[in-house]
């Protein structure tokens, strides 16, 4: 069907003639899938189709006029067909090999390896924070800062993950290690810098360092070990298919984490200063609103959790102000103006 308007297909005693229009209709789903892959590639590269300078056809199927026509419409330009599509990949590989062995050092052609799947870390609520996004060229190093969730926390487990989904359960676990020796501080006060580094051989090194003490721990992983091309493709496809559900699940998990943080801080404050700074009615009112948030947090209504957090914040504003005043008074007790000006 490359040049002819119809073709006769014979098998044993069966024979049928297929016109070009019928053939185009039969292959349309395959062509559509191929163009969808092109669209994803452009999105990953953050490039518009109009920015592509030229399109080279690869593979014997690209000889089909309908394929060339659809590709031309998609990219807005006539595809290049002067090179034999059965040989173009081999020619490109030969050119790249020639560059890699040191020939043609002035060549501006360069084939770059990339990270096939995003590399991330588990955060509170079973969420994945991506550190190195998919299709980032290697070698690469990226760092991000995290903090503690609980008061007095002295250790942190770093869970290294691979994949495109938003939740830990939907991604591939690559390994874990624990950073110990974090100075006991209030929740959120410690600063832990986590660095992901992928070398030219694809080896991933992950290091976590507490910034004030410089204490650190690390792990080395081969992210691609045991992972086939088909599995990579399936994981990427799954992220597209479940994008909306994943976003909703992430937003719900984030609200639950925020609710846990608020609940924890209010409980600690009540235990420390509630009896001294609050009347019985005020104490019971905060407890009631606190329990309401604890109950609604168990559900799956993101907006209801957000409203519960807001209600608890409103209920504790006066209490927070009293705690602040009490703390200032305690710090200033027994001191005169000169002590404050010249500590």
Short mmCIF file of the C-alpha atoms (twelve columns), coordinates in Angstrom:
data_MODEL
# 
_entry.id   MODEL 
# 
loop_
_atom_site.group_PDB 
_atom_site.id 
_atom_site.type_symbol 
_atom_site.label_atom_id 
_atom_site.label_alt_id 
_atom_site.label_comp_id 
_atom_site.label_asym_id 
_atom_site.label_seq_id 
_atom_site.Cartn_x 
_atom_site.Cartn_y 
_atom_site.Cartn_z 
_atom_site.pdbx_PDB_model_num 
ATOM 1   C CA . UNK A 1   0.000   0.000   0.000  1 
ATOM 2   C CA . UNK A 2   3.007   2.305   -0.241 1 
ATOM 3   C CA . UNK A 3   2.408   3.315   -3.845 1 
ATOM 4   C CA . UNK A 4   -0.664  1.377   -4.965 1 
ATOM 5   C CA . UNK A 5   -4.304  2.458   -4.547 1 
ATOM 6   C CA . UNK A 6   -5.370  -1.051  -3.519 1 
ATOM 7   C CA . UNK A 7   -3.884  -4.417  -2.632 1 
ATOM 8   C CA . UNK A 8   -5.068  -8.012  -2.848 1 
ATOM 9   C CA . UNK A 9   -4.576  -10.146 0.255  1 
ATOM 10  C CA . UNK A 10  -4.684  -13.894 -0.287 1 
ATOM 11  C CA . UNK A 11  -4.614  -16.664 2.307  1 
ATOM 12  C CA . UNK A 12  -5.269  -20.287 1.365  1 
ATOM 13  C CA . UNK A 13  -8.602  -20.192 -0.544 1 
ATOM 14  C CA . UNK A 14  -9.502  -16.723 0.723  1 
ATOM 15  C CA . UNK A 15  -8.784  -13.530 -1.206 1 
ATOM 16  C CA . UNK A 16  -9.860  -9.937  -0.626 1 
ATOM 17  C CA . UNK A 17  -8.995  -6.588  -2.146 1 
ATOM 18  C CA . UNK A 18  -8.450  -3.666  0.251  1 
ATOM 19  C CA . UNK A 19  -8.555  -0.087  -0.964 1 
ATOM 20  C CA . UNK A 20  -6.259  2.612   0.360  1 
ATOM 21  C CA . UNK A 21  -9.209  4.243   2.165  1 
ATOM 22  C CA . UNK A 22  -10.051 0.961   3.924  1 
ATOM 23  C CA . UNK A 23  -6.404  0.436   4.840  1 
ATOM 24  C CA . UNK A 24  -6.137  3.943   6.281  1 
ATOM 25  C CA . UNK A 25  -9.240  3.307   8.376  1 
ATOM 26  C CA . UNK A 26  -7.782  0.047   9.700  1 
ATOM 27  C CA . UNK A 27  -4.468  1.572   10.745 1 
ATOM 28  C CA . UNK A 28  -5.953  4.778   12.163 1 
ATOM 29  C CA . UNK A 29  -5.946  3.545   15.826 1 
ATOM 30  C CA . UNK A 30  -2.240  2.682   15.564 1 
ATOM 31  C CA . UNK A 31  -1.374  6.023   13.983 1 
ATOM 32  C CA . UNK A 32  -3.368  7.816   16.683 1 
ATOM 33  C CA . UNK A 33  -1.438  5.966   19.410 1 
ATOM 34  C CA . UNK A 34  1.859   6.906   17.780 1 
ATOM 35  C CA . UNK A 35  0.903   10.585  17.651 1 
ATOM 36  C CA . UNK A 36  -0.152  10.429  21.317 1 
ATOM 37  C CA . UNK A 37  3.374   9.248   22.121 1 
ATOM 38  C CA . UNK A 38  4.744   12.200  20.140 1 
ATOM 39  C CA . UNK A 39  2.517   14.566  22.110 1 
ATOM 40  C CA . UNK A 40  3.784   13.136  25.403 1 
ATOM 41  C CA . UNK A 41  7.393   13.443  24.256 1 
ATOM 42  C CA . UNK A 42  6.873   17.113  23.401 1 
ATOM 43  C CA . UNK A 43  5.226   17.724  26.774 1 
ATOM 44  C CA . UNK A 44  8.093   16.028  28.621 1 
ATOM 45  C CA . UNK A 45  10.594  18.161  26.707 1 
ATOM 46  C CA . UNK A 46  8.513   21.309  27.302 1 
ATOM 47  C CA . UNK A 47  8.574   21.983  23.563 1 
ATOM 48  C CA . UNK A 48  5.767   23.021  21.206 1 
ATOM 49  C CA . UNK A 49  5.357   21.172  17.902 1 
ATOM 50  C CA . UNK A 50  6.074   24.421  16.044 1 
ATOM 51  C CA . UNK A 51  9.532   24.543  17.668 1 
ATOM 52  C CA . UNK A 52  10.603  21.207  16.147 1 
ATOM 53  C CA . UNK A 53  12.938  22.016  13.268 1 
ATOM 54  C CA . UNK A 54  12.664  18.710  11.398 1 
ATOM 55  C CA . UNK A 55  10.999  15.313  11.726 1 
ATOM 56  C CA . UNK A 56  12.868  12.182  10.629 1 
ATOM 57  C CA . UNK A 57  10.801  9.097   9.832  1 
ATOM 58  C CA . UNK A 58  12.007  5.847   11.414 1 
ATOM 59  C CA . UNK A 59  10.894  2.298   10.638 1 
ATOM 60  C CA . UNK A 60  9.419   0.599   7.602  1 
ATOM 61  C CA . UNK A 61  5.826   1.484   8.525  1 
ATOM 62  C CA . UNK A 62  6.612   5.163   7.967  1 
ATOM 63  C CA . UNK A 63  6.685   4.476   4.237  1 
ATOM 64  C CA . UNK A 64  2.876   4.391   4.340  1 
ATOM 65  C CA . UNK A 65  1.564   7.660   2.813  1 
ATOM 66  C CA . UNK A 66  -1.174  8.001   5.466  1 
ATOM 67  C CA . UNK A 67  1.418   7.845   8.264  1 
ATOM 68  C CA . UNK A 68  3.519   10.563  6.629  1 
ATOM 69  C CA . UNK A 69  0.414   12.667  6.034  1 
ATOM 70  C CA . UNK A 70  -0.712  12.478  9.682  1 
ATOM 71  C CA . UNK A 71  2.790   13.201  10.993 1 
ATOM 72  C CA . UNK A 72  3.031   16.205  8.681  1 
ATOM 73  C CA . UNK A 73  -0.300  17.556  9.960  1 
ATOM 74  C CA . UNK A 74  0.696   17.009  13.597 1 
ATOM 75  C CA . UNK A 75  4.044   18.799  13.362 1 
ATOM 76  C CA . UNK A 76  2.996   21.309  10.724 1 
ATOM 77  C CA . UNK A 77  5.859   20.391  8.381  1 
ATOM 78  C CA . UNK A 78  6.704   17.748  5.802  1 
ATOM 79  C CA . UNK A 79  8.666   14.890  7.425  1 
ATOM 80  C CA . UNK A 80  12.141  14.050  6.107  1 
ATOM 81  C CA . UNK A 81  12.088  10.839  4.087  1 
ATOM 82  C CA . UNK A 82  15.364  10.994  2.163  1 
ATOM 83  C CA . UNK A 83  17.042  8.438   4.484  1 
ATOM 84  C CA . UNK A 84  15.988  4.785   4.342  1 
ATOM 85  C CA . UNK A 85  13.663  4.438   7.398  1 
ATOM 86  C CA . UNK A 86  14.975  0.912   7.998  1 
ATOM 87  C CA . UNK A 87  18.548  2.186   8.346  1 
ATOM 88  C CA . UNK A 88  18.153  5.587   10.032 1 
ATOM 89  C CA . UNK A 89  18.462  4.264   13.614 1 
ATOM 90  C CA . UNK A 90  21.576  2.269   12.754 1 
ATOM 91  C CA . UNK A 91  23.109  5.322   11.085 1 
ATOM 92  C CA . UNK A 92  22.370  7.488   14.120 1 
ATOM 93  C CA . UNK A 93  23.847  4.878   16.463 1 
ATOM 94  C CA . UNK A 94  26.989  4.699   14.328 1 
ATOM 95  C CA . UNK A 95  27.396  8.492   14.437 1 
ATOM 96  C CA . UNK A 96  26.944  8.518   18.217 1 
ATOM 97  C CA . UNK A 97  29.462  5.694   18.653 1 
ATOM 98  C CA . UNK A 98  31.948  7.619   16.524 1 
ATOM 99  C CA . UNK A 99  31.561  10.631  18.834 1 
ATOM 100 C CA . UNK A 100 31.850  8.537   22.012 1 
ATOM 101 C CA . UNK A 101 35.164  6.967   20.974 1 
ATOM 102 C CA . UNK A 102 36.678  10.427  20.511 1 
ATOM 103 C CA . UNK A 103 36.230  11.076  16.818 1 
ATOM 104 C CA . UNK A 104 34.507  14.239  15.623 1 
ATOM 105 C CA . UNK A 105 35.151  16.080  18.886 1 
ATOM 106 C CA . UNK A 106 33.860  19.274  17.308 1 
ATOM 107 C CA . UNK A 107 30.504  17.701  16.503 1 
ATOM 108 C CA . UNK A 108 27.451  19.459  17.927 1 
ATOM 109 C CA . UNK A 109 25.502  16.191  17.937 1 
ATOM 110 C CA . UNK A 110 24.999  14.732  21.401 1 
ATOM 111 C CA . UNK A 111 22.737  11.979  22.677 1 
ATOM 112 C CA . UNK A 112 21.982  12.500  26.362 1 
ATOM 113 C CA . UNK A 113 20.875  9.851   28.848 1 
ATOM 114 C CA . UNK A 114 17.934  10.780  31.049 1 
ATOM 115 C CA . UNK A 115 16.266  9.589   34.229 1 
ATOM 116 C CA . UNK A 116 13.456  7.315   32.927 1 
ATOM 117 C CA . UNK A 117 11.225  7.734   36.003 1 
ATOM 118 C CA . UNK A 118 11.015  10.435  38.657 1 
ATOM 119 C CA . UNK A 119 13.011  9.920   41.855 1 
ATOM 120 C CA . UNK A 120 11.435  11.100  45.078 1 
ATOM 121 C CA . UNK A 121 11.120  10.793  48.836 1 
ATOM 122 C CA . UNK A 122 8.274   9.786   51.142 1 
ATOM 123 C CA . UNK A 123 6.776   12.602  53.209 1 
ATOM 124 C CA . UNK A 124 4.155   12.613  55.963 1 
ATOM 125 C CA . UNK A 125 0.819   11.141  54.975 1 
ATOM 126 C CA . UNK A 126 2.280   8.594   52.561 1 
ATOM 127 C CA . UNK A 127 2.928   11.244  49.907 1 
ATOM 128 C CA . UNK A 128 5.745   11.365  47.350 1 
ATOM 129 C CA . UNK A 129 7.814   14.517  46.912 1 
ATOM 130 C CA . UNK A 130 9.665   14.316  43.586 1 
ATOM 131 C CA . UNK A 131 13.303  15.435  43.801 1 
ATOM 132 C CA . UNK A 132 14.521  14.584  40.276 1 
ATOM 133 C CA . UNK A 133 11.720  14.641  37.658 1 
ATOM 134 C CA . UNK A 134 11.449  12.109  34.864 1 
ATOM 135 C CA . UNK A 135 13.466  12.877  31.708 1 
ATOM 136 C CA . UNK A 136 16.059  14.977  33.556 1 
ATOM 137 C CA . UNK A 137 19.415  14.598  31.777 1 
ATOM 138 C CA . UNK A 138 22.217  12.916  33.710 1 
ATOM 139 C CA . UNK A 139 24.567  13.419  35.448 1 
ATOM 140 C CA . UNK A 140 22.441  15.527  37.796 1 
ATOM 141 C CA . UNK A 141 22.236  16.559  41.452 1 
ATOM 142 C CA . UNK A 142 19.202  18.073  43.158 1 
ATOM 143 C CA . UNK A 143 18.660  18.975  46.816 1 
ATOM 144 C CA . UNK A 144 15.675  19.876  48.940 1 
ATOM 145 C CA . UNK A 145 15.186  20.721  52.612 1 
ATOM 146 C CA . UNK A 146 12.838  18.881  54.967 1 
ATOM 147 C CA . UNK A 147 12.080  19.162  58.657 1 
ATOM 148 C CA . UNK A 148 10.819  17.164  61.624 1 
ATOM 149 C CA . UNK A 149 7.145   16.545  62.358 1 
ATOM 150 C CA . UNK A 150 7.242   15.960  66.122 1 
ATOM 151 C CA . UNK A 151 8.784   17.819  69.043 1 
ATOM 152 C CA . UNK A 152 12.078  16.316  70.179 1 
ATOM 153 C CA . UNK A 153 12.449  14.125  67.075 1 
ATOM 154 C CA . UNK A 154 16.065  12.877  66.867 1 
ATOM 155 C CA . UNK A 155 15.921  10.559  63.835 1 
ATOM 156 C CA . UNK A 156 14.413  10.598  60.361 1 
ATOM 157 C CA . UNK A 157 13.863  7.706   57.955 1 
ATOM 158 C CA . UNK A 158 14.534  8.546   54.311 1 
ATOM 159 C CA . UNK A 159 12.449  6.371   51.966 1 
ATOM 160 C CA . UNK A 160 13.704  6.618   48.366 1 
ATOM 161 C CA . UNK A 161 11.014  6.106   45.716 1 
ATOM 162 C CA . UNK A 162 10.730  5.863   41.941 1 
ATOM 163 C CA . UNK A 163 7.645   6.578   39.861 1 
ATOM 164 C CA . UNK A 164 5.157   9.165   38.656 1 
ATOM 165 C CA . UNK A 165 2.256   8.643   41.062 1 
ATOM 166 C CA . UNK A 166 1.443   10.866  44.047 1 
ATOM 167 C CA . UNK A 167 1.178   8.212   46.771 1 
ATOM 168 C CA . UNK A 168 3.908   5.967   48.177 1 
ATOM 169 C CA . UNK A 169 1.823   2.820   47.699 1 
ATOM 170 C CA . UNK A 170 1.683   3.458   43.938 1 
ATOM 171 C CA . UNK A 171 5.433   3.976   43.454 1 
ATOM 172 C CA . UNK A 172 8.444   1.662   43.460 1 
ATOM 173 C CA . UNK A 173 10.483  1.526   46.662 1 
ATOM 174 C CA . UNK A 174 14.237  1.713   45.997 1 
ATOM 175 C CA . UNK A 175 15.535  1.706   49.549 1 
ATOM 176 C CA . UNK A 176 15.521  3.273   53.015 1 
ATOM 177 C CA . UNK A 177 18.052  4.613   55.467 1 
ATOM 178 C CA . UNK A 178 17.868  6.480   58.773 1 
ATOM 179 C CA . UNK A 179 19.509  9.757   59.713 1 
ATOM 180 C CA . UNK A 180 20.226  9.755   63.452 1 
ATOM 181 C CA . UNK A 181 21.647  12.394  65.766 1 
ATOM 182 C CA . UNK A 182 19.201  15.194  64.962 1 
ATOM 183 C CA . UNK A 183 19.251  17.674  67.879 1 
ATOM 184 C CA . UNK A 184 15.945  17.535  69.809 1 
ATOM 185 C CA . UNK A 185 14.010  20.648  68.814 1 
ATOM 186 C CA . UNK A 186 10.452  21.810  68.389 1 
ATOM 187 C CA . UNK A 187 8.660   20.323  65.397 1 
ATOM 188 C CA . UNK A 188 9.681   22.147  62.227 1 
ATOM 189 C CA . UNK A 189 12.819  23.701  63.710 1 
ATOM 190 C CA . UNK A 190 15.380  21.212  62.392 1 
ATOM 191 C CA . UNK A 191 16.645  21.562  58.806 1 
ATOM 192 C CA . UNK A 192 17.563  18.355  56.967 1 
ATOM 193 C CA . UNK A 193 19.020  18.772  53.488 1 
ATOM 194 C CA . UNK A 194 18.393  15.736  51.265 1 
ATOM 195 C CA . UNK A 195 20.512  15.490  48.103 1 
ATOM 196 C CA . UNK A 196 19.815  13.150  45.185 1 
ATOM 197 C CA . UNK A 197 22.704  12.661  42.748 1 
ATOM 198 C CA . UNK A 198 22.676  10.466  39.629 1 
ATOM 199 C CA . UNK A 199 26.036  9.911   37.928 1 
ATOM 200 C CA . UNK A 200 26.758  9.206   34.255 1 
ATOM 201 C CA . UNK A 201 26.355  5.454   34.865 1 
ATOM 202 C CA . UNK A 202 22.878  5.910   36.327 1 
ATOM 203 C CA . UNK A 203 23.948  5.222   39.935 1 
ATOM 204 C CA . UNK A 204 21.837  7.130   42.464 1 
ATOM 205 C CA . UNK A 205 23.401  8.461   45.665 1 
ATOM 206 C CA . UNK A 206 21.097  9.894   48.330 1 
ATOM 207 C CA . UNK A 207 22.488  11.867  51.275 1 
ATOM 208 C CA . UNK A 208 20.612  13.393  54.216 1 
ATOM 209 C CA . UNK A 209 22.388  15.984  56.390 1 
ATOM 210 C CA . UNK A 210 21.197  17.896  59.456 1 
ATOM 211 C CA . UNK A 211 22.470  21.421  58.791 1 
ATOM 212 C CA . UNK A 212 23.399  22.586  62.304 1 
ATOM 213 C CA . UNK A 213 25.444  19.511  63.333 1 
ATOM 214 C CA . UNK A 214 26.462  18.346  59.821 1 
ATOM 215 C CA . UNK A 215 25.589  14.784  60.875 1 
ATOM 216 C CA . UNK A 216 24.654  12.774  57.787 1 
ATOM 217 C CA . UNK A 217 23.719  9.379   56.360 1 
ATOM 218 C CA . UNK A 218 23.554  8.083   52.791 1 
ATOM 219 C CA . UNK A 219 22.704  5.216   50.451 1 
ATOM 220 C CA . UNK A 220 23.621  4.201   46.882 1 
ATOM 221 C CA . UNK A 221 21.101  2.576   44.535 1 
ATOM 222 C CA . UNK A 222 20.870  1.491   40.901 1 
ATOM 223 C CA . UNK A 223 17.335  2.729   40.059 1 
ATOM 224 C CA . UNK A 224 17.059  0.820   36.770 1 
ATOM 225 C CA . UNK A 225 18.032  -2.555  38.279 1 
ATOM 226 C CA . UNK A 226 15.344  -5.161  37.597 1 
ATOM 227 C CA . UNK A 227 13.156  -2.707  35.670 1 
ATOM 228 C CA . UNK A 228 12.220  -3.471  32.056 1 
ATOM 229 C CA . UNK A 229 11.289  -0.940  29.375 1 
ATOM 230 C CA . UNK A 230 7.751   -2.347  29.432 1 
ATOM 231 C CA . UNK A 231 7.458   -1.718  33.172 1 
ATOM 232 C CA . UNK A 232 8.710   1.851   32.768 1 
ATOM 233 C CA . UNK A 233 6.121   2.468   30.048 1 
ATOM 234 C CA . UNK A 234 3.373   0.922   32.181 1 
ATOM 235 C CA . UNK A 235 4.283   3.113   35.169 1 
ATOM 236 C CA . UNK A 236 4.210   6.260   33.040 1 
ATOM 237 C CA . UNK A 237 0.883   5.277   31.465 1 
ATOM 238 C CA . UNK A 238 -0.565  4.570   34.908 1 
ATOM 239 C CA . UNK A 239 0.325   8.091   36.034 1 
ATOM 240 C CA . UNK A 240 -1.586  9.574   33.080 1 
ATOM 241 C CA . UNK A 241 -4.577  7.277   33.567 1 
ATOM 242 C CA . UNK A 242 -4.857  8.062   37.288 1 
ATOM 243 C CA . UNK A 243 -3.812  11.718  37.270 1 
ATOM 244 C CA . UNK A 244 -7.140  13.129  38.486 1 
ATOM 245 C CA . UNK A 245 -7.637  10.502  41.195 1 
ATOM 246 C CA . UNK A 246 -4.031  10.908  42.345 1 
ATOM 247 C CA . UNK A 247 -4.421  14.678  42.647 1 
ATOM 248 C CA . UNK A 248 -7.547  14.290  44.768 1 
ATOM 249 C CA . UNK A 249 -5.857  11.664  46.956 1 
ATOM 250 C CA . UNK A 250 -2.840  13.926  47.441 1 
ATOM 251 C CA . UNK A 251 -4.964  16.922  48.412 1 
ATOM 252 C CA . UNK A 252 -6.861  14.790  50.950 1 
ATOM 253 C CA . UNK A 253 -3.631  13.400  52.416 1 
ATOM 254 C CA . UNK A 254 -2.143  16.901  52.681 1 
ATOM 255 C CA . UNK A 255 -5.196  18.112  54.601 1 
ATOM 256 C CA . UNK A 256 -4.931  15.149  56.966 1 
ATOM 257 C CA . UNK A 257 -1.244  15.881  57.584 1 
ATOM 258 C CA . UNK A 258 -2.046  19.520  58.340 1 
ATOM 259 C CA . UNK A 259 -4.847  18.405  60.661 1 
ATOM 260 C CA . UNK A 260 -2.446  16.076  62.495 1 
ATOM 261 C CA . UNK A 261 0.048   18.915  62.902 1 
ATOM 262 C CA . UNK A 262 -2.567  21.279  64.319 1 
ATOM 263 C CA . UNK A 263 -4.030  18.609  66.609 1 
ATOM 264 C CA . UNK A 264 -0.584  17.710  67.961 1 
ATOM 265 C CA . UNK A 265 0.345   21.335  68.678 1 
ATOM 266 C CA . UNK A 266 -2.968  22.092  70.416 1 
ATOM 267 C CA . UNK A 267 -2.745  18.986  72.607 1 
ATOM 268 C CA . UNK A 268 0.802   19.908  73.673 1 
ATOM 269 C CA . UNK A 269 -0.285  23.496  74.416 1 
ATOM 270 C CA . UNK A 270 -3.290  22.371  76.484 1 
ATOM 271 C CA . UNK A 271 -1.159  19.978  78.507 1 
ATOM 272 C CA . UNK A 272 1.456   22.657  79.165 1 
ATOM 273 C CA . UNK A 273 -0.631  25.772  79.850 1 
ATOM 274 C CA . UNK A 274 -4.320  24.965  79.518 1 
ATOM 275 C CA . UNK A 275 -5.086  24.617  83.211 1 
ATOM 276 C CA . UNK A 276 -3.262  27.845  84.057 1 
ATOM 277 C CA . UNK A 277 -4.380  30.132  81.237 1 
ATOM 278 C CA . UNK A 278 -7.913  28.933  80.417 1 
ATOM 279 C CA . UNK A 279 -11.166 28.894  82.313 1 
ATOM 280 C CA . UNK A 280 -13.006 25.581  82.577 1 
ATOM 281 C CA . UNK A 281 -15.506 26.614  79.886 1 
ATOM 282 C CA . UNK A 282 -12.740 27.799  77.540 1 
ATOM 283 C CA . UNK A 283 -10.807 24.578  78.060 1 
ATOM 284 C CA . UNK A 284 -13.859 22.420  77.320 1 
ATOM 285 C CA . UNK A 285 -14.745 24.483  74.236 1 
ATOM 286 C CA . UNK A 286 -11.286 23.955  72.725 1 
ATOM 287 C CA . UNK A 287 -11.472 20.249  73.596 1 
ATOM 288 C CA . UNK A 288 -14.834 19.981  71.819 1 
ATOM 289 C CA . UNK A 289 -13.590 21.659  68.629 1 
ATOM 290 C CA . UNK A 290 -10.420 19.551  68.826 1 
ATOM 291 C CA . UNK A 291 -12.422 16.322  68.997 1 
ATOM 292 C CA . UNK A 292 -14.578 17.442  66.076 1 
ATOM 293 C CA . UNK A 293 -11.454 17.860  63.948 1 
ATOM 294 C CA . UNK A 294 -10.104 14.482  65.078 1 
ATOM 295 C CA . UNK A 295 -13.380 12.854  64.016 1 
ATOM 296 C CA . UNK A 296 -13.720 14.599  60.653 1 
ATOM 297 C CA . UNK A 297 -10.072 13.819  59.834 1 
ATOM 298 C CA . UNK A 298 -10.977 10.137  59.627 1 
ATOM 299 C CA . UNK A 299 -13.301 10.808  56.693 1 
ATOM 300 C CA . UNK A 300 -12.559 11.619  53.072 1 
ATOM 301 C CA . UNK A 301 -14.142 15.082  52.834 1 
ATOM 302 C CA . UNK A 302 -11.201 17.394  52.169 1 
ATOM 303 C CA . UNK A 303 -13.265 20.556  52.565 1 
ATOM 304 C CA . UNK A 304 -14.705 19.393  55.887 1 
ATOM 305 C CA . UNK A 305 -11.188 18.796  57.230 1 
ATOM 306 C CA . UNK A 306 -10.117 22.267  56.081 1 
ATOM 307 C CA . UNK A 307 -13.131 23.794  57.842 1 
ATOM 308 C CA . UNK A 308 -12.291 21.820  60.996 1 
ATOM 309 C CA . UNK A 309 -8.725  23.176  60.953 1 
ATOM 310 C CA . UNK A 310 -10.033 26.716  60.532 1 
ATOM 311 C CA . UNK A 311 -12.527 26.256  63.378 1 
ATOM 312 C CA . UNK A 312 -9.810  25.010  65.737 1 
ATOM 313 C CA . UNK A 313 -7.552  27.896  64.754 1 
ATOM 314 C CA . UNK A 314 -10.327 30.362  65.590 1 
ATOM 315 C CA . UNK A 315 -11.066 28.631  68.904 1 
ATOM 316 C CA . UNK A 316 -7.418  28.773  70.023 1 
ATOM 317 C CA . UNK A 317 -6.437  32.288  68.919 1 
ATOM 318 C CA . UNK A 318 -7.020  33.870  72.352 1 
ATOM 319 C CA . UNK A 319 -5.247  30.958  74.044 1 
ATOM 320 C CA . UNK A 320 -2.241  31.418  71.742 1 
ATOM 321 C CA . UNK A 321 -2.104  35.131  72.560 1 
ATOM 322 C CA . UNK A 322 -2.150  34.402  76.291 1 
ATOM 323 C CA . UNK A 323 0.651   31.858  75.925 1 
ATOM 324 C CA . UNK A 324 2.734   34.404  74.032 1 
ATOM 325 C CA . UNK A 325 2.170   37.068  76.712 1 
ATOM 326 C CA . UNK A 326 2.986   34.598  79.478 1 
ATOM 327 C CA . UNK A 327 6.201   33.609  77.718 1 
ATOM 328 C CA . UNK A 328 7.261   37.247  77.318 1 
ATOM 329 C CA . UNK A 329 6.444   38.041  80.963 1 
ATOM 330 C CA . UNK A 330 8.463   35.040  82.118 1 
ATOM 331 C CA . UNK A 331 11.444  36.101  80.003 1 
ATOM 332 C CA . UNK A 332 11.344  39.665  81.376 1 
ATOM 333 C CA . UNK A 333 10.746  38.824  85.043 1 
ATOM 334 C CA . UNK A 334 13.567  40.118  87.274 1 
ATOM 335 C CA . UNK A 335 15.196  42.160  84.516 1 
ATOM 336 C CA . UNK A 336 15.471  45.914  84.116 1 
ATOM 337 C CA . UNK A 337 15.807  48.001  80.952 1 
ATOM 338 C CA . UNK A 338 19.617  47.937  80.985 1 
ATOM 339 C CA . UNK A 339 19.594  44.117  81.129 1 
ATOM 340 C CA . UNK A 340 17.453  44.014  77.991 1 
ATOM 341 C CA . UNK A 341 19.499  46.619  76.125 1 
ATOM 342 C CA . UNK A 342 22.813  44.977  77.106 1 
ATOM 343 C CA . UNK A 343 22.103  41.252  77.493 1 
# 
